[in-house]
Amino acid sequence: MRKYGIRLLCFCAIVWGSLLALIYVNPYSGVICFSEFVLQLSGSRGEFALGFSLPELVSFAMRMVPYFVFEAYFGIAFYRHFCTASVYVFSRYPHRIKWYLGELVSVGAYACLYQIILLGTVILVTSLRYQLQVDGAGIVLLLYHFLIYFVWLYTMTVLINLLAIRFGSNMSFFLVLGVQISCIALLGCAGIAEQKAEIMGEAFDIWLKWNPVSRLVLGWQESSTDAVNSVLNQSFSALDLNCSVLFCMLLFIVIAFLGALMVSRHDFLISDAEEGGR
């Protein structure tokens, strides 16, 4: 099963990475800077950052589909292990937290591998289609992109696993997917606040900072490095790349900690989330 899972992971990452490169990496000429390439992966169009219009937000949501696919399959990874070995794990093996941490490491390894292959495929396909010019700011942005998207993917996948214990696998996936889609849709409200900046400027900043999905849009953020700031061209300063990495990591830590409490206290042996009862 593990070997099959890795093969499926690699196949999906290559397919979706190719599609991302073909559909969303489109420079105005046959040459694209590495920084522009990375920004286009998070919604930018050339030098223009992601806007708040419905078509642009839909386009951003489509860029997230490869991550939704991973969540759909690996979002029940250790929940599936619980279903097949719960009697042994939770009646003979008392160290639930140790088991839980091991499952977290396993899911994290899958998420990391998926992100590496996905980005590697996008870079390879883009370099075959266009002349890809590597710049220092682009390398830095790629590292930020990898960290933010990896931690986000890891967090959402773990959350689905934990909710599956209580609500079942199908319901947990659609709950987490619905929350992500809702957060993307709510970015449109931030656009309304931006248009009325004279009276809602502070509300715009707050709305943007506390919508977790906004952390995935690199073009909206600023950096402490001048070279990176020069290619971001952000029109507002509500977000910061370092803060976004920290925000995503704190979100993961909170969810992982709550998951540890759930695993240590939940009565697995008599609960049946898939049937909706006991």
Backbone torsions as a table, in degrees:
resi	resn	phi	psi	omega
1	MET	NA	-41.2	-179.3
2	ARG	-65.6	-42.2	179.2
3	LYS	-62.9	-41.7	178.3
4	TYR	-63.3	-39.7	-179.6
5	GLY	-63.9	-40.6	179.6
6	ILE	-67.1	-41.0	178.4
7	ARG	-63.1	-43.3	178.7
8	LEU	-64.1	-40.7	178.5
9	LEU	-59.7	-48.4	-178.9
10	CYS	-63.5	-42.3	179.9
11	PHE	-61.8	-47.5	-179.5
12	CYS	-63.5	-41.6	-179.1
13	ALA	-63.4	-41.0	180.0
14	ILE	-68.1	-43.7	-179.8
15	VAL	-63.4	-50.5	-177.0
16	TRP	-71.2	-32.7	175.9
17	GLY	-64.3	-39.5	177.7
18	SER	-64.7	-43.0	179.8
19	LEU	-65.3	-41.0	177.4
20	LEU	-59.5	-43.7	-179.0
21	ALA	-66.2	-42.0	-176.4
22	LEU	-72.1	-35.2	-173.1
23	ILE	-92.7	-40.3	-167.9
24	TYR	-111.4	-10.2	175.9
25	VAL	-101.8	94.9	-175.0
26	ASN	-136.4	89.8	178.1
27	PRO	-71.7	163.4	-179.4
28	TYR	-71.7	-22.8	178.4
29	SER	-129.2	-168.8	180.0
30	GLY	-83.9	6.1	-179.2
31	VAL	-122.4	136.6	178.8
32	ILE	-138.7	130.7	176.0
33	CYS	-73.9	151.4	-178.7
34	PHE	-61.7	-36.7	179.7
35	SER	-64.6	-43.2	178.0
36	GLU	-64.8	-39.0	178.1
37	PHE	-58.8	-46.9	-179.2
38	VAL	-65.2	-42.4	-178.6
39	LEU	-64.0	-33.8	178.8
40	GLN	-66.9	-24.1	177.6
41	LEU	-69.7	-20.4	179.5
42	SER	-113.4	27.1	169.2
43	GLY	110.4	-12.7	-177.7
44	SER	-69.3	153.6	175.1
45	ARG	-121.2	99.3	-174.7
46	GLY	64.5	-123.4	179.3
47	GLU	-88.1	-3.3	-175.8
48	PHE	-97.4	127.8	179.1
49	ALA	-71.4	164.8	177.9
50	LEU	-55.6	132.7	177.0
51	GLY	-94.0	-175.3	-176.0
52	PHE	-106.0	8.8	179.4
53	SER	-73.9	158.8	-178.4
54	LEU	-59.3	-47.2	179.4
55	PRO	-59.1	-38.8	-179.2
56	GLU	-69.7	-38.5	178.6
57	LEU	-69.0	-35.7	175.5
58	VAL	-64.9	-41.0	178.0
59	SER	-61.8	-40.4	177.5
60	PHE	-64.8	-42.0	178.4
61	ALA	-60.7	-36.8	178.1
62	MET	-67.1	-32.2	175.5
63	ARG	-65.8	-23.1	-179.0
64	MET	-85.4	-8.7	-176.7
65	VAL	-56.2	-42.1	177.4
66	PRO	-56.5	-33.1	179.1
67	TYR	-76.6	-35.5	176.2
68	PHE	-63.7	-37.2	179.2
69	VAL	-63.7	-44.5	177.6
70	PHE	-60.7	-44.9	-179.4
71	GLU	-61.5	-36.6	-178.2
72	ALA	-63.9	-37.0	-177.7
73	TYR	-90.1	-51.0	-175.7
74	PHE	-87.3	-2.4	177.2
75	GLY	-69.9	-8.5	175.9
76	ILE	-123.5	27.3	-175.9
77	ALA	-61.1	-61.5	-178.3
78	PHE	-82.4	-16.9	170.7
79	TYR	-66.7	-37.9	177.4
80	ARG	-66.1	-37.6	176.8
81	HIS	-63.8	-38.3	177.0
82	PHE	-62.0	-42.8	-177.6
83	CYS	-63.8	-33.6	-175.8
84	THR	-90.6	-17.0	-175.8
85	ALA	-139.9	26.2	-173.5
86	SER	-65.4	-39.4	-177.1
87	VAL	-62.3	-43.3	179.4
88	TYR	-69.1	-49.6	-174.2
89	VAL	-62.3	-42.4	-171.4
90	PHE	-103.8	2.3	173.4
91	SER	-115.9	-35.2	-179.1
92	ARG	-104.3	-24.2	-177.4
93	TYR	-110.6	101.5	-170.5
94	PRO	-78.3	-12.7	-173.2
95	HIS	-86.2	75.0	-177.0
96	ARG	-63.2	-42.9	-176.8
97	ILE	-64.4	-39.5	177.2
98	LYS	-62.2	-42.7	176.2
99	TRP	-61.5	-44.1	-178.8
100	TYR	-62.7	-44.8	179.3
101	LEU	-63.5	-38.3	176.6
102	GLY	-62.4	-39.7	177.6
103	GLU	-67.6	-37.6	176.7
104	LEU	-60.8	-43.6	179.2
105	VAL	-62.5	-41.1	-179.4
106	SER	-63.7	-47.7	178.9
107	VAL	-63.4	-39.9	178.9
108	GLY	-62.4	-39.2	178.9
109	ALA	-64.5	-41.9	177.1
110	TYR	-62.3	-45.0	-178.5
111	ALA	-63.8	-40.8	179.4
112	CYS	-65.0	-46.1	179.3
113	LEU	-61.6	-42.1	179.6
114	TYR	-60.9	-46.2	-179.1
115	GLN	-65.3	-38.8	178.7
116	ILE	-63.7	-47.6	-178.8
117	ILE	-67.8	-39.9	179.6
118	LEU	-59.9	-52.1	-179.6
119	LEU	-66.7	-39.0	178.0
120	GLY	-60.7	-40.0	178.3
121	THR	-66.6	-42.7	178.6
122	VAL	-60.7	-44.0	179.7
123	ILE	-63.8	-44.2	-178.3
124	LEU	-63.5	-48.4	-178.3
125	VAL	-64.4	-40.6	179.5
126	THR	-64.4	-40.6	179.7
127	SER	-67.4	-25.2	176.9
128	LEU	-78.6	-28.1	-177.9
129	ARG	-89.7	-36.4	-174.8
130	TYR	-132.5	169.6	173.2
131	GLN	-85.2	108.2	-175.8
132	LEU	-93.4	111.9	-178.9
133	GLN	-96.4	117.1	-177.2
134	VAL	-80.8	129.1	175.2
135	ASP	-128.1	156.8	-176.4
136	GLY	-59.4	-41.2	179.4
137	ALA	-62.7	-35.6	179.8
138	GLY	-66.1	-38.7	178.2
139	ILE	-63.7	-42.9	178.9
140	VAL	-63.8	-44.2	179.7
141	LEU	-64.0	-36.6	178.0
142	LEU	-62.6	-40.7	178.0
143	LEU	-63.4	-43.0	177.2
144	TYR	-63.9	-43.4	179.6
145	HIS	-60.0	-45.8	-179.9
146	PHE	-60.8	-48.6	-177.0
147	LEU	-62.9	-49.3	-176.3
148	ILE	-64.0	-47.3	-177.0
149	TYR	-72.3	-34.6	176.8
150	PHE	-64.6	-48.1	-179.1
151	VAL	-64.8	-38.5	177.5
152	TRP	-62.6	-48.7	179.5
153	LEU	-59.8	-44.8	179.3
154	TYR	-60.4	-45.1	-178.0
155	THR	-64.4	-47.3	-178.3
156	MET	-65.3	-36.2	179.6
157	THR	-67.1	-43.4	177.3
158	VAL	-64.1	-40.4	179.9
159	LEU	-61.8	-41.3	177.4
160	ILE	-61.9	-43.9	178.0
161	ASN	-57.5	-44.1	-176.8
162	LEU	-70.3	-42.2	178.2
163	LEU	-66.4	-29.3	178.9
164	ALA	-63.4	-29.6	178.0
165	ILE	-62.0	-35.3	-176.9
166	ARG	-95.1	-39.1	-171.0
167	PHE	-113.3	-7.3	-176.5
168	GLY	96.1	158.8	-171.4
169	SER	-67.1	-46.1	-177.1
170	ASN	-64.3	-47.9	-178.5
171	MET	-62.3	-41.0	-177.9
172	SER	-63.9	-41.8	179.6
173	PHE	-64.1	-46.0	-177.9
174	PHE	-69.2	-29.0	175.0
175	LEU	-64.8	-49.4	-178.4
176	VAL	-68.6	-39.9	176.7
177	LEU	-62.5	-42.6	179.8
178	GLY	-62.3	-39.2	178.5
179	VAL	-64.5	-42.6	-179.7
180	GLN	-65.4	-43.9	178.6
181	ILE	-64.5	-39.1	178.9
182	SER	-63.7	-41.2	178.0
183	CYS	-63.5	-37.9	176.6
184	ILE	-65.4	-43.8	179.6
185	ALA	-63.1	-36.8	-178.7
186	LEU	-69.0	-15.4	175.3
187	LEU	-63.3	-25.2	175.5
188	GLY	-61.8	-32.2	176.9
189	CYS	-67.8	-33.7	175.8
190	ALA	-64.1	-34.3	177.3
191	GLY	-64.7	-37.7	176.6
192	ILE	-63.7	-42.3	178.7
193	ALA	-64.4	-35.4	179.6
194	GLU	-67.2	-38.7	179.7
195	GLN	-65.1	-26.5	178.9
196	LYS	-109.7	44.7	-171.4
197	ALA	-60.0	-28.5	-177.1
198	GLU	-63.9	-33.0	-178.1
199	ILE	-112.4	-12.3	-176.2
200	MET	-129.5	21.0	-177.3
201	GLY	-57.9	-45.0	179.6
202	GLU	-66.2	-39.9	178.2
203	ALA	-63.0	-36.3	178.4
204	PHE	-62.6	-47.3	179.9
205	ASP	-61.0	-44.4	-179.5
206	ILE	-64.4	-45.4	-178.9
207	TRP	-59.7	-41.4	-177.8
208	LEU	-71.5	-41.8	-177.2
209	LYS	-64.4	-37.4	-172.8
210	TRP	-98.6	4.1	170.0
211	ASN	-91.2	109.0	-172.3
212	PRO	-60.5	-29.8	-177.9
213	VAL	-67.1	-27.4	179.4
214	SER	-61.3	-22.7	178.7
215	ARG	-68.3	-15.6	-179.2
216	LEU	-85.6	-9.6	-177.5
217	VAL	-97.5	99.6	-175.1
218	LEU	-66.4	-31.6	-177.2
219	GLY	-67.6	-13.1	178.8
220	TRP	-91.1	-1.5	-167.8
221	GLN	-112.5	167.4	176.8
222	GLU	-121.2	166.4	-176.5
223	SER	-133.0	158.6	175.5
224	SER	-79.4	-7.0	179.5
225	THR	-98.6	125.0	-177.0
226	ASP	-60.9	-39.7	-178.3
227	ALA	-62.9	-37.8	178.5
228	VAL	-72.4	-42.1	178.7
229	ASN	-59.6	-32.3	-177.2
230	SER	-67.4	-23.1	179.6
231	VAL	-102.2	-11.4	-179.7
232	LEU	-76.4	-42.7	178.0
233	ASN	54.9	37.8	-179.1
234	GLN	-71.4	145.2	-178.0
235	SER	-95.4	-1.0	177.4
236	PHE	-150.3	164.7	-172.6
237	SER	-122.9	39.2	-178.6
238	ALA	-79.2	-21.8	-173.5
239	LEU	-124.0	152.9	179.2
240	ASP	-135.6	139.4	-176.1
241	LEU	-61.2	-44.3	179.4
242	ASN	-64.0	-41.3	178.6
243	CYS	-65.5	-33.9	179.5
244	SER	-67.1	-41.5	176.0
245	VAL	-61.3	-45.4	179.7
246	LEU	-64.0	-41.5	178.9
247	PHE	-58.5	-48.4	-179.0
248	CYS	-64.8	-38.9	179.1
249	MET	-66.6	-40.9	177.9
250	LEU	-65.2	-39.0	176.8
251	LEU	-60.7	-42.8	178.2
252	PHE	-64.5	-43.7	-178.5
253	ILE	-61.0	-42.4	179.7
254	VAL	-63.3	-46.6	-178.8
255	ILE	-67.0	-40.3	179.0
256	ALA	-65.0	-38.7	178.8
257	PHE	-66.8	-44.6	177.0
258	LEU	-63.0	-34.3	177.1
259	GLY	-65.5	-38.3	177.7
260	ALA	-62.7	-40.2	177.0
261	LEU	-64.3	-41.1	-180.0
262	MET	-63.9	-46.1	-178.1
263	VAL	-65.0	-36.5	-177.2
264	SER	-73.8	-22.9	-173.9
265	ARG	-112.8	-21.1	-174.4
266	HIS	-70.6	140.5	178.9
267	ASP	-89.5	85.6	-175.3
268	PHE	-65.3	-35.2	-167.7
269	LEU	-70.3	-22.5	-178.9
270	ILE	-115.9	0.7	179.1
271	SER	-95.8	149.8	-180.0
272	ASP	-140.0	84.7	-175.7
273	ALA	-65.1	-31.9	-178.0
274	GLU	-67.5	-28.2	179.8
275	GLU	-95.7	-4.7	177.7
276	GLY	76.4	20.4	179.7
277	GLY	-172.8	-160.1	-179.1
278	ARG	-115.2	NA	NA
